[in-house]
Amino acid sequence: MKTPGTPEKEEPSAPNKPKFTGTDNPRHLRAIAALLRRPMPRESLDKESGASNGPELVAELRRRGLDVPCERIRFIDRDGYPCRPGVYSLTIDDRRKVYQWQAKQGGAA
């Protein structure tokens, strides 16, 4: 039985994200550099990073501590059909993490 007036402990809905400690993977570095310039769809991220599986590349960055949200946009494909491709971007917090990591590395990345 709960005691009235006793605050309950709040459980986080998701485990804490790991702190972004950087990467030395060339694909990660190219993807981060591209996303610092502008948001981009998967196909553009693949081309910029040299990867053929952008969603897995983004998943790796997320496991390293970045959010890298994907906004679904409305689009008409080349055949005239509506579709909802995703556009990846870095949040303000992601940018802060990357800039802090770059500063520790001497600005390289």
N, C-alpha and C positions, 0 to 999 in steps of 0.2 A: 504494500500500500504506500502511495506517495504521500509525503508530508506536504501540506499546503505551504506555499511560499518558498519552497526549496527549488532553486533553479536546476533544471536538468542539464546535463552535459550535452552540448551539441555535437553531433557526429558529422564530420565533413562528408559531402556527397561524393567526392572523389579523392583519391590519395594525393598528397602533395606532389606537384611536378618537380622533377629533379632540377637543380640549378644548372643553367646552361654554362658549361665549362669549355665550350668551343669544340673544334673538330680540325683534323688535318686531312680529311677526305676531300680530294679535289672536286668531286661532284657536289658535295655539301657546300664547299666554298664558292663554287660558281653559282649554285642555286641561291645562296644567301646574298651574294653580290647582285644577282639579277633582281631578287625580291626587294633589295634595298633601293633599287632604281624605280621599280614600279610593280603594281600587282600584275599577275599574268595567268592565263589559262594553262592547263596541263601541257598542251602541245608546245607552247612557247617555253615553258619551264624545262621540258625535255630537251628542246633544242639548245637552250642557253647552258644547261648543266651537262649536256652530253649523256644524259640518261635516256632509257627507253621506257622507264616505269616511274613517271613523276609522282604518282600517289604513294608509292613505297619510299621514294626519296623524301617526300614530305613527312611520312610516318617516322622515318629515321630522325629527322630534325625534331619532330614532336617528342620522340623518346629521349632526345638529348635536352629537352627543357623549353623548346620554343612552342608557341601556340599555333602559328601559321594557319589561321582560319581559311575556310573555303566558302566563298559566297556564291550561291547558285544564281545565275543570271538568266533572263529570258533571251532567247536567240533563235534565229531562223537558220536552219542548216542549208547547205548548197542545193538540196532538193526541194526547198521551200517548206519543210516541216519544222514546227516549233520544237525546240529542245531546251534543256536546262544545264548548260555546261558550268563547271565550277571555275572560279577565279581565285587563285591563292594570293595571299598578301601577308605582310608582317604587321603585327599590332604595334602600337607605340611601345608597349612593354617589351616586345620582341626586339625592336630596334635598340632600346636602351640596353638590353642584355648583350646584343651583338656589339654595340659600340663600346661597352665596358670591357668585353672580352678582347676586342681589337686593341684597345688602349693598353691592356696588359701585355699584348703581343708586340707592342711597338707600332701599331697601326697596320700591320700586315694582315691580309685576308681579302 
